[in-house]
Amino acid sequence: MIKDYLKIPTVEKLVPFPNFATVLLQHAREFPEKIALNFTDEFLTYQALAEYCESVCFIDGVISISMLNPKEDLRILLACLYQGKTFDLNFSKESKYDIKNVKIGEKLKYFEPPYVKLDDTALTLNAKHTFDQYKVLLAAQAIGKAFRLFRPGAAYCPLDITTVSDLVFGVLAPLYNCKTIEFAFNKEKNHYQYSWRHEIVSDLRDNAFIFPKNASTQGYLLLDSFDYAMGLGPIQAPNGQIMELLGYEFERLNGAWKISGHGLSC
């Protein structure tokens, strides 16, 4: 009899990557010149992003990331996930990390991505909720499957990343699916297949835009979000249906949403 792995029922499909590093490494190998992060004044291709994540040398000490300086903090956050460096994500405190950079493209001698495991701790949220590599990847995969982020077209995310929902819907899910993430909105029609917190006009297949609750929009609505589920929650489609997210189950009890599944924090 096959035992459950990481308390995940064997009937469930596991993420196809053993850690976040292999996500970026595979994308960098297959699409090295594709833009991963596109800011107003600079961009990083998938190859450049992977090289950056390998070039950051973290000096011993507590790593805390706030996203108050989103452009820099985001890259440090991705480097932590890439290297398997545990950090605390807290949007209300100043970031704290000591780093130095080795030569871009020069691999850190002590760092071998295959040895970062699915059940290794990736991050804590507000020093309260703990997520391993698997739970981070699962959240990104669930969103990618729901919105078919493997389709052609870029993704948009506002640079003011102030919640874990912003991070997973706007950045991690598109990166998992090898999207180009734009942080400055491009008004060109059919440029975007997916957008977080911004309405898009597109004829691209399966195009979708999603807003947090209380938004006035005809798009998808995140009706509630849960910190202990990486910011995921019930998503209502324009037709009123609640979308299926792999690894998560939603239930309405006594006027409030409840979430369960093996994607919740440890």
C-alpha positions in Angstrom: 0.0 0.0 0.0 1.4 3.4 -1.0 1.5 5.8 1.9 0.5 9.4 1.7 3.3 11.8 1.1 3.5 15.0 3.2 0.0 14.1 4.3 -1.2 14.6 0.7 -3.7 11.9 -0.5 -2.1 9.8 -3.2 -5.1 10.5 -5.5 -4.0 14.2 -5.7 -1.5 15.3 -8.3 1.7 16.7 -6.9 3.4 19.7 -8.3 5.9 18.7 -11.0 8.8 20.6 -9.5 10.9 19.6 -6.3 11.5 23.3 -5.4 11.2 26.8 -6.6 14.7 26.9 -8.0 13.9 24.2 -10.6 10.9 26.3 -11.8 13.2 29.2 -12.8 16.0 26.9 -14.0 13.7 25.1 -16.4 12.2 28.4 -17.7 15.7 29.8 -18.1 16.8 26.7 -20.0 13.9 26.7 -22.3 13.2 30.4 -22.7 16.4 32.2 -21.7 15.6 35.5 -23.5 12.0 35.7 -22.5 11.3 38.6 -20.1 10.3 37.5 -16.6 10.0 40.8 -14.7 9.4 44.0 -16.7 9.7 47.2 -14.6 9.4 50.7 -16.0 13.1 51.3 -16.3 14.6 47.8 -16.5 13.7 44.2 -17.1 15.1 40.7 -16.2 14.9 37.8 -18.6 14.4 34.3 -17.2 18.1 33.6 -17.6 19.1 36.9 -15.9 16.6 36.2 -13.1 18.0 32.8 -12.5 21.6 34.1 -12.6 20.6 36.9 -10.1 19.1 34.4 -7.7 22.3 32.4 -7.8 24.5 35.5 -7.4 23.1 36.7 -4.1 25.1 35.6 -1.1 23.1 35.8 2.2 25.2 36.6 5.2 24.1 34.7 8.3 21.2 36.3 10.1 17.4 36.7 10.2 15.9 37.5 6.8 12.7 39.6 6.9 11.0 41.0 3.8 8.3 43.6 3.8 7.9 44.6 0.1 8.0 48.3 1.2 10.7 48.6 -1.4 9.0 46.2 -3.9 11.5 46.3 -6.8 14.4 45.3 -4.6 12.5 43.2 -2.0 10.9 41.1 -4.7 14.2 40.0 -6.2 15.5 39.2 -2.7 12.4 37.2 -2.0 12.8 35.2 -5.2 16.5 34.6 -4.4 15.4 33.2 -1.0 12.9 30.9 -2.6 15.4 29.9 -5.2 18.2 29.1 -2.7 15.9 27.6 0.0 16.7 30.4 2.4 13.9 30.7 5.0 12.6 34.2 5.5 9.8 36.0 7.3 7.3 37.9 5.1 5.8 40.8 7.0 4.2 43.7 5.1 4.2 46.1 8.0 7.9 46.1 9.0 11.0 47.2 7.4 13.0 44.6 5.5 16.1 43.2 7.1 18.7 41.2 5.2 22.5 41.3 4.8 23.7 40.3 1.4 26.6 40.5 -0.9 26.8 39.7 -4.6 29.2 37.4 -6.3 29.9 37.8 -10.0 26.7 37.4 -12.0 26.6 33.9 -13.6 29.1 32.5 -11.1 27.3 29.8 -9.1 27.6 29.8 -5.3 29.8 26.8 -4.5 27.7 25.7 -1.6 24.4 26.0 -3.4 22.9 23.0 -5.3 19.2 23.5 -6.2 18.3 19.8 -6.3 18.9 19.5 -2.6 16.2 22.0 -1.7 13.3 19.6 -0.9 9.5 20.0 -1.1 9.1 19.8 2.7 11.9 22.3 3.4 10.5 25.5 5.0 10.3 28.3 2.5 8.9 31.2 4.6 6.9 32.3 7.5 4.1 34.9 7.2 4.1 37.5 10.0 6.2 35.0 12.1 2.9 33.0 12.5 2.1 30.9 9.4 4.8 28.5 8.0 4.9 27.4 4.4 7.2 24.8 2.9 8.4 24.7 -0.7 5.5 22.5 -1.6 2.8 24.8 -0.3 4.3 27.8 -2.1 4.4 25.8 -5.4 1.0 24.4 -4.9 -0.6 27.8 -4.5 1.1 29.0 -7.7 0.1 25.9 -9.6 -3.5 26.1 -8.4 -3.9 29.6 -9.8 -2.1 28.7 -13.0 -4.4 25.8 -13.6 -7.5 27.8 -12.8 -6.6 30.6 -15.2 -4.7 28.6 -17.8 -1.6 30.7 -17.4 0.2 28.4 -19.9 -1.7 30.3 -22.6 0.2 33.0 -24.7 0.1 36.6 -23.4 1.7 38.6 -20.6 0.5 39.1 -17.0 0.1 42.3 -15.2 0.6 43.1 -11.5 0.7 46.5 -9.8 4.0 47.1 -8.1 2.4 48.0 -4.8 2.5 44.5 -3.3 1.1 44.7 0.1 -0.5 41.3 0.8 0.4 37.7 0.3 -2.5 37.5 -2.2 -0.8 40.2 -4.2 2.4 38.2 -4.2 0.9 34.8 -5.1 -1.7 36.0 -7.6 0.4 38.7 -9.2 3.9 37.2 -9.1 4.4 33.6 -8.1 1.7 32.1 -10.2 2.7 33.9 -13.4 6.4 33.0 -12.8 5.5 29.4 -12.2 3.9 29.4 -15.6 6.7 31.2 -17.4 4.7 34.4 -18.0 6.2 37.8 -18.6 5.0 40.0 -15.7 4.5 43.6 -16.4 4.6 46.1 -13.5 3.7 49.1 -15.7 0.4 48.7 -17.6 0.6 48.4 -21.3 -2.7 49.6 -22.9 -2.1 47.7 -26.1 -5.1 45.4 -26.8 -4.4 41.7 -26.6 -1.1 42.2 -24.8 -2.3 40.5 -21.6 -3.8 37.1 -21.1 -4.0 37.5 -17.3 -4.1 40.4 -14.8 -4.2 40.9 -11.1 -6.1 44.0 -9.8 -6.5 45.6 -13.2 -9.2 45.2 -15.9 -7.8 44.1 -19.2 -9.3 44.1 -22.8 -8.1 41.1 -24.7 -9.3 38.6 -27.3 -6.6 36.1 -26.3 -7.8 32.7 -25.4 -8.9 32.2 -21.7 -8.0 35.8 -20.9 -8.9 36.7 -17.3 -8.6 39.5 -14.8 -9.1 39.1 -11.1 -9.8 41.5 -8.3 -9.9 41.3 -4.5 -13.3 41.3 -2.8 -15.5 44.4 -2.9 -14.2 45.4 -6.4 -16.8 46.7 -8.9 -15.9 44.7 -12.0 -17.2 42.0 -14.4 -14.1 40.0 -13.9 -13.2 37.3 -11.4 -13.5 38.1 -7.7 -11.4 36.8 -4.8 -14.3 36.8 -2.3 -12.1 36.2 0.7 -8.5 35.4 1.3 -6.7 33.5 4.0 -3.2 34.2 5.2 -2.8 30.5 6.2 -3.5 29.5 2.6 -0.9 31.8 1.0 -3.7 34.4 0.4 -5.9 32.1 -1.6 -9.6 31.9 -1.1 -12.9 31.3 -3.0 -12.9 32.9 -6.4 -16.1 33.7 -8.1 -16.2 33.6 -11.9 -18.2 36.1 -13.9 -21.0 33.5 -14.3 -21.3 33.2 -10.5 -19.6 29.8 -10.1 -16.9 29.2 -7.5 -13.7 28.1 -9.3 -11.9 24.9 -8.4 -8.4 25.3 -7.0 -6.3 22.2 -6.8 -5.4 21.3 -3.2 -8.0 23.6 -1.7 -11.7 23.3 -0.8 -14.1 26.1 0.0 -17.3 26.0 2.1 -19.8 28.7 3.1 -20.8 28.2 6.8 -22.9 30.6 8.8 -22.3 33.4 6.4 -18.5 33.0 6.4 -16.1 31.2 4.0 -14.1 28.3 5.3 -11.1 26.8 3.5 -9.5 23.4 3.9 -7.0 21.2 2.0 -3.4 20.3 2.1 -2.2 23.7 0.9 -2.7 25.3 4.3 0.2 26.4 6.5 2.0 24.0 8.8 
